[in-house]
């Protein structure tokens, strides 16, 4: 509010004008577009280094919270800040909360620092070689002004530790949600009562039905919870994002040692899971697709290279109206090109739970498909389709028990054209087939880490002249490109080779663009796909 964005918080007409994250287009005080946490100290080190190299002056200020401090990159930044020297002010906003509660061994010493007015030892910041100041009344503007005046133009790195109260000033009558609120009525408002819902679940949405993440997340957690009594090694891991992904407070309390919140530590969570798997346990790591980007090397080395049977639940995968730092449009290209990583894309709730059961079956490590598995948690289009009786009946009538999830599944048998709808796009594939003047084949690929070459050759042998791939992710490096490349390299007579049309997202960043608009932009609509098919076949519309 102090950086020119107060209207977005006080005037409902301006509520959608800010992302909730730093963005130079919103304020001159913001240096970077950021939505993932923990990097502020490292970025500030870079700004300070460039300032000093140019012989400049002025203050470089990094702001980081106690939840963000759990991130490994934050420790890397602190470690280098002290060594670098020069003016650098690190404002440590300590409100005793992450997205949910804080978890980790450093929070005990931080509590003792607060209780002692900043004098207790060990002091984590002093241990890094940093100067330190403490402000108990962090919500007191005058106290902050005095503290900042003291460190302004300082000639070395310093941490200003401010103790704040999350939700201060929120009227009690606005506390209207059982979990996602700040209870300020008691004497200890920090004791687990200020859990953030999510950056994409504003207060106006709290009374609406669950979004796909919470809906399918709750289903998954319920299925896993039923197994806890007989599977002591089954462990659900969340890198600080439980509530928004359906990992409710009730589940966490019932799960006990079967649930671990690692803090905002995606890399650690992935490596931690690989360690559990190596020791014979069954780990399930659940977080948002864009946050999994932060653990890419662990997917390669600790998981895939070592063939560890870790299960990843990737929420908010695919296209959505997310801001430009939380889009899941890149997950197919990210996951689908890691050797040895099985990538599943369920098209209904039944298959989602069946895939989860298969991926977490302890016997799988001894079978033909060991190694890590990522499951794209279904999105909005599948959730909408799951509520349709006809779609559910179709899924149930074609479902098979004990399915080999790496084999493509024929939902409808037709001729001439095969429409392959990956994951969230299967409902679109079915609607396109309904709109065509002939019976087209509809395929549910079910996975995107490899190709079902047998199924592809069957489609070619059946004289399908056109293969149409649909995916709600970036086309470059995506799944449809694999289909097109494979067919293009087949040494078949020209009249036997099918043409391949690929539909998906462009290689771009999008910022809070409604899903319907993105689908229109990328041609992921019934009309656009139908017209492209007819044109490719030379049929007038």
FINULO-956653 format. One record per residue (C-alpha): residue number from 1; x, y, z. Coordinates in steps of 0.2 Angstrom, whole numbers, always signed. Layout:
REM residues N
+------+-------+-------+-------+
: resi :     u :     v :     w :
+------+-------+-------+-------+
:  NUM :     X :     Y :     Z :
...
+------+-------+-------+-------+
//
This chain:
REM residues 541
+------+-------+-------+-------+
: resi :     u :     v :     w :
+------+-------+-------+-------+
:    1 :    +0 :    +0 :    +0 :
:    2 :   +15 :   +11 :    +3 :
:    3 :   +21 :    +8 :   -15 :
:    4 :    +6 :   +16 :   -24 :
:    5 :    -6 :    +1 :   -24 :
:    6 :   -17 :    +6 :   -10 :
:    7 :   -32 :    +7 :   -21 :
:    8 :   -32 :   -11 :   -25 :
:    9 :   -34 :   -15 :    -7 :
:   10 :   -47 :    -2 :    -2 :
:   11 :   -58 :    +0 :   -18 :
:   12 :   -66 :   -16 :   -25 :
:   13 :   -66 :    -8 :   -43 :
:   14 :   -47 :    -9 :   -43 :
:   15 :   -45 :   -26 :   -34 :
:   16 :   -39 :   -35 :   -50 :
:   17 :   -26 :   -22 :   -54 :
:   18 :   -12 :   -30 :   -44 :
:   19 :    -4 :   -47 :   -45 :
:   20 :    +0 :   -48 :   -26 :
:   21 :   +18 :   -49 :   -30 :
:   22 :   +32 :   -38 :   -35 :
:   23 :   +31 :   -31 :   -52 :
:   24 :   +40 :   -15 :   -60 :
:   25 :   +25 :   -11 :   -70 :
:   26 :   +15 :    -9 :   -54 :
:   27 :   +27 :    +1 :   -44 :
:   28 :   +44 :    +9 :   -47 :
:   29 :   +49 :    +2 :   -31 :
:   30 :   +49 :   -15 :   -37 :
:   31 :   +65 :   -21 :   -46 :
:   32 :   +59 :   -38 :   -53 :
:   33 :   +43 :   -48 :   -58 :
:   34 :   +43 :   -61 :   -44 :
:   35 :   +31 :   -74 :   -38 :
:   36 :   +42 :   -87 :   -31 :
:   37 :   +50 :   -84 :   -14 :
:   38 :   +67 :   -84 :    -6 :
:   39 :   +77 :   -75 :   -19 :
:   40 :   +77 :   -57 :   -13 :
:   41 :   +93 :   -57 :    -4 :
:   42 :  +103 :   -65 :   -19 :
:   43 :   +95 :   -52 :   -30 :
:   44 :  +100 :   -38 :   -19 :
:   45 :  +117 :   -44 :   -18 :
:   46 :  +118 :   -43 :   -37 :
:   47 :  +111 :   -25 :   -36 :
:   48 :  +123 :   -20 :   -23 :
:   49 :  +138 :   -28 :   -32 :
:   50 :  +134 :   -18 :   -48 :
:   51 :  +132 :    -2 :   -38 :
:   52 :  +149 :    -4 :   -30 :
:   53 :  +157 :    -8 :   -47 :
:   54 :  +150 :    +8 :   -54 :
:   55 :  +156 :   +18 :   -40 :
:   56 :  +138 :   +22 :   -35 :
:   57 :  +130 :   +25 :   -19 :
:   58 :  +112 :   +23 :   -11 :
:   59 :  +104 :    +9 :    -1 :
:   60 :  +100 :    -8 :    -8 :
:   61 :   +86 :   -16 :    +2 :
:   62 :   +80 :   -34 :    +2 :
:   63 :   +64 :   -39 :   +11 :
:   64 :   +61 :   -57 :   +16 :
:   65 :   +49 :   -66 :   +28 :
:   66 :   +51 :   -80 :   +40 :
:   67 :   +42 :   -92 :   +29 :
:   68 :   +53 :   -87 :   +14 :
:   69 :   +69 :   -89 :   +25 :
:   70 :   +66 :  -108 :   +25 :
:   71 :   +71 :  -108 :    +6 :
:   72 :   +88 :  -114 :    +2 :
:   73 :   +92 :  -100 :    -9 :
:   74 :   +89 :   -88 :    +5 :
:   75 :  +103 :   -96 :   +15 :
:   76 :  +114 :   -95 :    -1 :
:   77 :  +110 :   -76 :    -2 :
:   78 :  +114 :   -73 :   +17 :
:   79 :  +130 :   -83 :   +16 :
:   80 :  +136 :   -72 :    +1 :
:   81 :  +130 :   -56 :    +8 :
:   82 :  +142 :   -55 :   +22 :
:   83 :  +156 :   -60 :   +12 :
:   84 :  +152 :   -47 :    -1 :
:   85 :  +152 :   -32 :   +11 :
:   86 :  +146 :   -15 :    +7 :
:   87 :  +129 :    -7 :   +10 :
:   88 :  +115 :   -20 :   +10 :
:   89 :  +100 :   -19 :   +21 :
:   90 :   +90 :   -35 :   +24 :
:   91 :   +73 :   -32 :   +31 :
:   92 :   +67 :   -48 :   +40 :
:   93 :   +48 :   -48 :   +42 :
:   94 :   +45 :   -61 :   +55 :
:   95 :   +26 :   -64 :   +58 :
:   96 :   +28 :   -82 :   +63 :
:   97 :   +19 :   -89 :   +48 :
:   98 :   +23 :   -96 :   +31 :
:   99 :    +9 :  -100 :   +19 :
:  100 :    +4 :  -111 :   +33 :
:  101 :   +13 :  -113 :   +50 :
:  102 :   +32 :  -111 :   +49 :
:  103 :   +42 :  -128 :   +50 :
:  104 :   +60 :  -131 :   +53 :
:  105 :   +73 :  -131 :   +66 :
:  106 :   +78 :  -113 :   +64 :
:  107 :   +61 :  -107 :   +71 :
:  108 :   +65 :  -111 :   +89 :
:  109 :   +80 :  -100 :   +89 :
:  110 :   +70 :   -86 :   +81 :
:  111 :   +57 :   -88 :   +94 :
:  112 :   +70 :   -86 :  +107 :
:  113 :   +77 :   -70 :   +98 :
:  114 :   +60 :   -63 :   +99 :
:  115 :   +57 :   -67 :  +117 :
:  116 :   +74 :   -59 :  +122 :
:  117 :   +72 :   -43 :  +112 :
:  118 :   +85 :   -49 :   +99 :
:  119 :   +99 :   -53 :  +112 :
:  120 :   +97 :   -72 :  +113 :
:  121 :  +111 :   -84 :  +106 :
:  122 :  +113 :   -92 :   +94 :
:  123 :  +108 :   -79 :   +82 :
:  124 :  +107 :   -86 :   +65 :
:  125 :  +111 :   -69 :   +56 :
:  126 :  +126 :   -66 :   +67 :
:  127 :  +132 :   -84 :   +63 :
:  128 :  +132 :   -79 :   +44 :
:  129 :  +143 :   -64 :   +49 :
:  130 :  +129 :   -51 :   +47 :
:  131 :  +126 :   -36 :   +58 :
:  132 :  +109 :   -37 :   +67 :
:  133 :   +95 :   -25 :   +73 :
:  134 :   +79 :   -30 :   +81 :
:  135 :   +62 :   -21 :   +81 :
:  136 :   +49 :   -29 :   +93 :
:  137 :   +34 :   -18 :   +87 :
:  138 :   +35 :   -21 :   +69 :
:  139 :   +18 :   -14 :   +65 :
:  140 :   +22 :    +2 :   +73 :
:  141 :   +27 :   +15 :   +59 :
:  142 :   +37 :   +26 :   +71 :
:  143 :   +47 :   +12 :   +77 :
:  144 :   +51 :    +6 :   +59 :
:  145 :   +56 :   +24 :   +54 :
:  146 :   +68 :   +25 :   +69 :
:  147 :   +76 :    +8 :   +64 :
:  148 :   +77 :   +12 :   +46 :
:  149 :   +85 :   +29 :   +50 :
:  150 :   +98 :   +20 :   +60 :
:  151 :  +104 :    +9 :   +46 :
:  152 :  +101 :   +21 :   +31 :
:  153 :  +118 :   +23 :   +22 :
:  154 :  +126 :    +9 :   +32 :
:  155 :  +143 :    +3 :   +25 :
:  156 :  +140 :   -15 :   +28 :
:  157 :  +127 :   -28 :   +27 :
:  158 :  +114 :   -28 :   +41 :
:  159 :   +98 :   -37 :   +45 :
:  160 :   +84 :   -27 :   +53 :
:  161 :   +73 :   -41 :   +61 :
:  162 :   +55 :   -34 :   +63 :
:  163 :   +42 :   -44 :   +73 :
:  164 :   +25 :   -41 :   +65 :
:  165 :    +7 :   -47 :   +68 :
:  166 :    -1 :   -55 :   +53 :
:  167 :   -18 :   -48 :   +50 :
:  168 :   -17 :   -33 :   +62 :
:  169 :   -32 :   -22 :   +60 :
:  170 :   -43 :   -35 :   +52 :
:  171 :   -61 :   -34 :   +60 :
:  172 :   -66 :   -49 :   +70 :
:  173 :   -83 :   -50 :   +60 :
:  174 :   -73 :   -53 :   +44 :
:  175 :   -66 :   -69 :   +51 :
:  176 :   -78 :   -80 :   +42 :
:  177 :   -69 :   -95 :   +36 :
:  178 :   -64 :  -110 :   +47 :
:  179 :   -47 :  -113 :   +41 :
:  180 :   -41 :   -99 :   +29 :
:  181 :   -42 :   -84 :   +41 :
:  182 :   -33 :   -75 :   +55 :
:  183 :   -40 :   -77 :   +72 :
:  184 :   -35 :   -61 :   +82 :
:  185 :   -48 :   -64 :   +96 :
:  186 :   -36 :   -74 :  +107 :
:  187 :   -20 :   -70 :  +116 :
:  188 :    -9 :   -79 :  +104 :
:  189 :   -14 :   -75 :   +86 :
:  190 :    +2 :   -83 :   +79 :
:  191 :    -2 :  -100 :   +85 :
:  192 :    -7 :  -108 :   +68 :
:  193 :   -23 :   -97 :   +65 :
:  194 :   -16 :   -86 :   +51 :
:  195 :   -15 :   -98 :   +37 :
:  196 :   -16 :   -90 :   +20 :
:  197 :   -28 :   -98 :    +8 :
:  198 :   -19 :   -95 :    -8 :
:  199 :   -14 :   -81 :   -19 :
:  200 :   -28 :   -87 :   -31 :
:  201 :   -42 :   -90 :   -19 :
:  202 :   -48 :   -72 :   -13 :
:  203 :   -60 :   -70 :    +1 :
:  204 :   -74 :   -68 :   -12 :
:  205 :   -71 :   -86 :   -17 :
:  206 :   -71 :   -94 :    +0 :
:  207 :   -89 :   -99 :    +0 :
:  208 :   -89 :  -107 :   -18 :
:  209 :   -86 :  -125 :   -22 :
:  210 :   -69 :  -132 :   -21 :
:  211 :   -58 :  -128 :   -36 :
:  212 :   -49 :  -142 :   -45 :
:  213 :   -34 :  -142 :   -34 :
:  214 :   -44 :  -143 :   -18 :
:  215 :   -56 :  -155 :   -25 :
:  216 :   -44 :  -168 :   -32 :
:  217 :   -32 :  -165 :   -18 :
:  218 :   -44 :  -169 :    -5 :
:  219 :   -49 :  -185 :   -15 :
:  220 :   -30 :  -190 :   -16 :
:  221 :   -27 :  -187 :    +3 :
:  222 :   -42 :  -197 :    +8 :
:  223 :   -36 :  -211 :    -3 :
:  224 :   -19 :  -211 :    +5 :
:  225 :   -25 :  -208 :   +23 :
:  226 :   -35 :  -225 :   +22 :
:  227 :   -18 :  -233 :   +19 :
:  228 :    -8 :  -225 :   +34 :
:  229 :   -13 :  -239 :   +46 :
:  230 :    -5 :  -253 :   +36 :
:  231 :    +9 :  -243 :   +27 :
:  232 :   +21 :  -235 :   +39 :
:  233 :   +32 :  -229 :   +25 :
:  234 :   +19 :  -219 :   +16 :
:  235 :   +23 :  -201 :   +18 :
:  236 :   +15 :  -185 :   +10 :
:  237 :   +26 :  -171 :    +8 :
:  238 :   +21 :  -153 :    +5 :
:  239 :   +34 :  -139 :    +2 :
:  240 :   +23 :  -126 :   +12 :
:  241 :    +8 :  -127 :    +0 :
:  242 :    -4 :  -138 :    +9 :
:  243 :   -21 :  -129 :   +10 :
:  244 :   -22 :  -123 :    -8 :
:  245 :   -20 :  -141 :   -14 :
:  246 :   -33 :  -149 :    -3 :
:  247 :   -21 :  -155 :   +11 :
:  248 :   -33 :  -149 :   +24 :
:  249 :   -29 :  -145 :   +42 :
:  250 :   -39 :  -160 :   +47 :
:  251 :   -29 :  -172 :   +36 :
:  252 :   -13 :  -165 :   +43 :
:  253 :   -18 :  -168 :   +61 :
:  254 :   -24 :  -185 :   +57 :
:  255 :    -9 :  -190 :   +47 :
:  256 :    +4 :  -186 :   +60 :
:  257 :   +21 :  -193 :   +55 :
:  258 :   +14 :  -198 :   +38 :
:  259 :   +14 :  -179 :   +33 :
:  260 :   +29 :  -168 :   +32 :
:  261 :   +29 :  -149 :   +28 :
:  262 :   +46 :  -145 :   +23 :
:  263 :   +44 :  -127 :   +22 :
:  264 :   +47 :  -117 :    +5 :
:  265 :   +60 :  -130 :    +0 :
:  266 :   +56 :  -138 :   -16 :
:  267 :   +73 :  -145 :   -20 :
:  268 :   +75 :  -152 :    -2 :
:  269 :   +57 :  -159 :    -3 :
:  270 :   +62 :  -169 :   -19 :
:  271 :   +78 :  -175 :   -13 :
:  272 :   +70 :  -179 :    +4 :
:  273 :   +57 :  -190 :    -5 :
:  274 :   +71 :  -199 :   -15 :
:  275 :   +79 :  -203 :    +1 :
:  276 :   +63 :  -210 :    +8 :
:  277 :   +61 :  -220 :    -8 :
:  278 :   +78 :  -227 :    -7 :
:  279 :   +75 :  -233 :   +11 :
:  280 :   +60 :  -242 :    +5 :
:  281 :   +46 :  -229 :    +9 :
:  282 :   +33 :  -223 :    -2 :
:  283 :   +34 :  -204 :    -3 :
:  284 :   +21 :  -192 :   -12 :
:  285 :   +27 :  -174 :   -15 :
:  286 :   +12 :  -162 :   -18 :
:  287 :   +14 :  -144 :   -24 :
:  288 :   +10 :  -133 :   -38 :
:  289 :   +17 :  -136 :   -56 :
:  290 :   +26 :  -119 :   -56 :
:  291 :   +34 :  -123 :   -40 :
:  292 :   +41 :  -139 :   -46 :
:  293 :   +52 :  -129 :   -58 :
:  294 :   +63 :  -125 :   -43 :
:  295 :   +68 :  -144 :   -41 :
:  296 :   +72 :  -148 :   -59 :
:  297 :   +89 :  -155 :   -55 :
:  298 :   +83 :  -166 :   -41 :
:  299 :   +70 :  -174 :   -54 :
:  300 :   +85 :  -178 :   -65 :
:  301 :   +98 :  -184 :   -53 :
:  302 :   +91 :  -189 :   -36 :
:  303 :   +74 :  -196 :   -44 :
:  304 :   +76 :  -201 :   -62 :
:  305 :   +94 :  -206 :   -64 :
:  306 :   +93 :  -216 :   -48 :
:  307 :   +76 :  -224 :   -53 :
:  308 :   +68 :  -219 :   -36 :
:  309 :   +49 :  -223 :   -35 :
:  310 :   +44 :  -206 :   -29 :
:  311 :   +26 :  -199 :   -34 :
:  312 :   +24 :  -181 :   -38 :
:  313 :    +6 :  -173 :   -38 :
:  314 :    +7 :  -158 :   -49 :
:  315 :    -7 :  -146 :   -46 :
:  316 :   -12 :  -131 :   -57 :
:  317 :    -4 :  -140 :   -72 :
:  318 :    -8 :  -133 :   -89 :
:  319 :   -17 :  -117 :   -95 :
:  320 :   -25 :  -106 :   -82 :
:  321 :   -29 :   -88 :   -78 :
:  322 :   -13 :   -88 :   -67 :
:  323 :    -1 :   -73 :   -66 :
:  324 :   +15 :   -74 :   -75 :
:  325 :   +25 :   -83 :   -61 :
:  326 :   +12 :   -97 :   -58 :
:  327 :    +7 :  -103 :   -75 :
:  328 :    +7 :  -122 :   -77 :
:  329 :    +8 :  -121 :   -96 :
:  330 :   +27 :  -127 :   -96 :
:  331 :   +25 :  -143 :   -86 :
:  332 :   +23 :  -155 :  -100 :
:  333 :   +39 :  -149 :  -108 :
:  334 :   +47 :  -149 :   -91 :
:  335 :   +43 :  -166 :   -85 :
:  336 :   +40 :  -175 :  -102 :
:  337 :   +58 :  -173 :  -107 :
:  338 :   +67 :  -181 :   -92 :
:  339 :   +73 :  -199 :   -95 :
:  340 :   +65 :  -212 :   -84 :
:  341 :   +51 :  -200 :   -77 :
:  342 :   +34 :  -208 :   -80 :
:  343 :   +22 :  -194 :   -84 :
:  344 :    +3 :  -197 :   -82 :
:  345 :   -11 :  -186 :   -87 :
:  346 :   -28 :  -192 :   -80 :
:  347 :   -44 :  -187 :   -89 :
:  348 :   -56 :  -190 :   -75 :
:  349 :   -57 :  -193 :   -56 :
:  350 :   -58 :  -211 :   -57 :
:  351 :   -42 :  -213 :   -67 :
:  352 :   -33 :  -200 :   -56 :
:  353 :   -36 :  -210 :   -41 :
:  354 :   -32 :  -227 :   -50 :
:  355 :   -15 :  -219 :   -56 :
:  356 :   -11 :  -213 :   -39 :
:  357 :   -14 :  -230 :   -32 :
:  358 :    -3 :  -238 :   -45 :
:  359 :   +11 :  -225 :   -43 :
:  360 :   +11 :  -228 :   -24 :
:  361 :   +10 :  -247 :   -24 :
:  362 :   +26 :  -253 :   -15 :
:  363 :   +26 :  -268 :   -27 :
:  364 :   +29 :  -256 :   -42 :
:  365 :   +47 :  -254 :   -38 :
:  366 :   +50 :  -272 :   -42 :
:  367 :   +40 :  -272 :   -58 :
:  368 :   +42 :  -267 :   -76 :
:  369 :   +40 :  -248 :   -72 :
:  370 :   +50 :  -243 :   -58 :
:  371 :   +56 :  -225 :   -55 :
:  372 :   +48 :  -209 :   -52 :
:  373 :   +30 :  -204 :   -58 :
:  374 :   +22 :  -187 :   -60 :
:  375 :    +3 :  -186 :   -60 :
:  376 :    -5 :  -170 :   -67 :
:  377 :   -19 :  -166 :   -56 :
:  378 :   -34 :  -163 :   -67 :
:  379 :   -39 :  -145 :   -70 :
:  380 :   -55 :  -135 :   -73 :
:  381 :   -61 :  -144 :   -89 :
:  382 :   -60 :  -161 :   -82 :
:  383 :   -68 :  -156 :   -65 :
:  384 :   -82 :  -148 :   -76 :
:  385 :   -83 :  -164 :   -86 :
:  386 :   -83 :  -175 :   -71 :
:  387 :  -100 :  -167 :   -66 :
:  388 :  -108 :  -172 :   -82 :
:  389 :  -117 :  -189 :   -81 :
:  390 :  -113 :  -193 :  -100 :
:  391 :   -94 :  -190 :   -98 :
:  392 :   -94 :  -200 :   -82 :
:  393 :  -103 :  -215 :   -90 :
:  394 :   -91 :  -214 :  -105 :
:  395 :   -76 :  -215 :   -94 :
:  396 :   -83 :  -229 :   -83 :
:  397 :   -89 :  -239 :   -98 :
:  398 :   -72 :  -238 :  -106 :
:  399 :   -62 :  -240 :   -90 :
:  400 :   -52 :  -256 :   -88 :
:  401 :   -45 :  -263 :   -71 :
:  402 :   -26 :  -264 :   -69 :
:  403 :   -23 :  -253 :   -84 :
:  404 :    -6 :  -251 :   -92 :
:  405 :    -6 :  -232 :   -90 :
:  406 :    +8 :  -231 :  -103 :
:  407 :    -3 :  -237 :  -117 :
:  408 :   -15 :  -226 :  -126 :
:  409 :   -34 :  -229 :  -123 :
:  410 :   -47 :  -228 :  -137 :
:  411 :   -62 :  -219 :  -131 :
:  412 :   -71 :  -219 :  -147 :
:  413 :   -67 :  -229 :  -163 :
:  414 :   -69 :  -220 :  -179 :
:  415 :   -60 :  -218 :  -196 :
:  416 :   -50 :  -205 :  -206 :
:  417 :   -46 :  -194 :  -191 :
:  418 :   -39 :  -198 :  -174 :
:  419 :   -40 :  -184 :  -161 :
:  420 :   -28 :  -187 :  -146 :
:  421 :   -34 :  -176 :  -131 :
:  422 :   -20 :  -176 :  -118 :
:  423 :   -26 :  -174 :  -100 :
:  424 :   -37 :  -159 :   -98 :
:  425 :   -40 :  -158 :  -117 :
:  426 :   -50 :  -174 :  -118 :
:  427 :   -67 :  -166 :  -115 :
:  428 :   -63 :  -154 :  -130 :
:  429 :   -58 :  -169 :  -141 :
:  430 :   -75 :  -177 :  -138 :
:  431 :   -84 :  -161 :  -142 :
:  432 :   -74 :  -159 :  -158 :
:  433 :   -78 :  -177 :  -163 :
:  434 :   -96 :  -173 :  -160 :
:  435 :   -95 :  -158 :  -171 :
:  436 :   -87 :  -167 :  -186 :
:  437 :   -98 :  -174 :  -201 :
:  438 :   -90 :  -191 :  -199 :
:  439 :   -85 :  -203 :  -185 :
:  440 :   -68 :  -199 :  -179 :
:  441 :   -57 :  -209 :  -167 :
:  442 :   -54 :  -201 :  -150 :
:  443 :   -39 :  -206 :  -140 :
:  444 :   -35 :  -203 :  -122 :
:  445 :   -16 :  -204 :  -122 :
:  446 :   -15 :  -205 :  -103 :
:  447 :    +4 :  -201 :  -102 :
:  448 :   +16 :  -189 :  -110 :
:  449 :   +33 :  -195 :  -106 :
:  450 :   +34 :  -207 :  -120 :
:  451 :   +24 :  -212 :  -136 :
:  452 :   +14 :  -228 :  -137 :
:  453 :   +22 :  -233 :  -154 :
:  454 :   +11 :  -248 :  -156 :
:  455 :    -5 :  -238 :  -154 :
:  456 :    +2 :  -225 :  -167 :
:  457 :    +6 :  -239 :  -180 :
:  458 :   -11 :  -246 :  -177 :
:  459 :   -19 :  -229 :  -181 :
:  460 :    -8 :  -228 :  -197 :
:  461 :   -12 :  -246 :  -202 :
:  462 :   -31 :  -241 :  -200 :
:  463 :   -28 :  -227 :  -213 :
:  464 :   -31 :  -213 :  -202 :
:  465 :   -26 :  -198 :  -213 :
:  466 :   -25 :  -185 :  -200 :
:  467 :   -19 :  -186 :  -182 :
:  468 :   -24 :  -171 :  -171 :
:  469 :   -15 :  -168 :  -154 :
:  470 :   -22 :  -157 :  -141 :
:  471 :   -13 :  -152 :  -125 :
:  472 :   -15 :  -138 :  -113 :
:  473 :    +3 :  -133 :  -112 :
:  474 :   +17 :  -126 :  -122 :
:  475 :   +19 :  -134 :  -140 :
:  476 :   +38 :  -131 :  -141 :
:  477 :   +46 :  -146 :  -132 :
:  478 :   +28 :  -153 :  -129 :
:  479 :   +19 :  -169 :  -132 :
:  480 :   +12 :  -165 :  -149 :
:  481 :   +29 :  -161 :  -156 :
:  482 :   +34 :  -179 :  -151 :
:  483 :   +20 :  -186 :  -161 :
:  484 :   +24 :  -175 :  -176 :
:  485 :   +42 :  -179 :  -175 :
:  486 :   +39 :  -198 :  -174 :
:  487 :   +27 :  -198 :  -189 :
:  488 :   +39 :  -187 :  -199 :
:  489 :   +53 :  -199 :  -197 :
:  490 :   +44 :  -214 :  -202 :
:  491 :   +50 :  -222 :  -218 :
:  492 :   +33 :  -225 :  -226 :
:  493 :   +26 :  -221 :  -243 :
:  494 :   +20 :  -203 :  -244 :
:  495 :    +2 :  -209 :  -246 :
:  496 :    +3 :  -219 :  -230 :
:  497 :   +10 :  -206 :  -219 :
:  498 :    -3 :  -197 :  -209 :
:  499 :    -3 :  -178 :  -207 :
:  500 :    -1 :  -171 :  -190 :
:  501 :   -10 :  -156 :  -183 :
:  502 :    -4 :  -150 :  -166 :
:  503 :   -14 :  -138 :  -154 :
:  504 :    -7 :  -131 :  -139 :
:  505 :    +0 :  -115 :  -131 :
:  506 :   +13 :  -103 :  -138 :
:  507 :   +30 :  -100 :  -131 :
:  508 :   +26 :   -85 :  -120 :
:  509 :   +22 :   -78 :  -103 :
:  510 :    +4 :   -74 :   -99 :
:  511 :    -2 :   -64 :   -85 :
:  512 :   -19 :   -66 :   -77 :
:  513 :   -27 :   -70 :   -94 :
:  514 :   -44 :   -79 :   -92 :
:  515 :   -43 :   -97 :   -97 :
:  516 :   -57 :   -95 :  -111 :
:  517 :   -47 :   -81 :  -119 :
:  518 :   -31 :   -92 :  -119 :
:  519 :   -40 :  -106 :  -127 :
:  520 :   -47 :   -94 :  -141 :
:  521 :   -29 :   -87 :  -143 :
:  522 :   -22 :  -105 :  -145 :
:  523 :   -36 :  -112 :  -156 :
:  524 :   -41 :  -124 :  -142 :
:  525 :   -59 :  -122 :  -146 :
:  526 :   -72 :  -134 :  -154 :
:  527 :   -74 :  -122 :  -169 :
:  528 :   -55 :  -119 :  -172 :
:  529 :   -51 :  -137 :  -171 :
:  530 :   -65 :  -143 :  -182 :
:  531 :   -61 :  -130 :  -195 :
:  532 :   -43 :  -135 :  -196 :
:  533 :   -48 :  -153 :  -198 :
:  534 :   -60 :  -150 :  -212 :
:  535 :   -48 :  -139 :  -221 :
:  536 :   -34 :  -152 :  -219 :
:  537 :   -45 :  -165 :  -227 :
:  538 :   -51 :  -153 :  -241 :
:  539 :   -69 :  -153 :  -235 :
:  540 :   -79 :  -137 :  -236 :
:  541 :   -86 :  -131 :  -220 :
+------+-------+-------+-------+
//
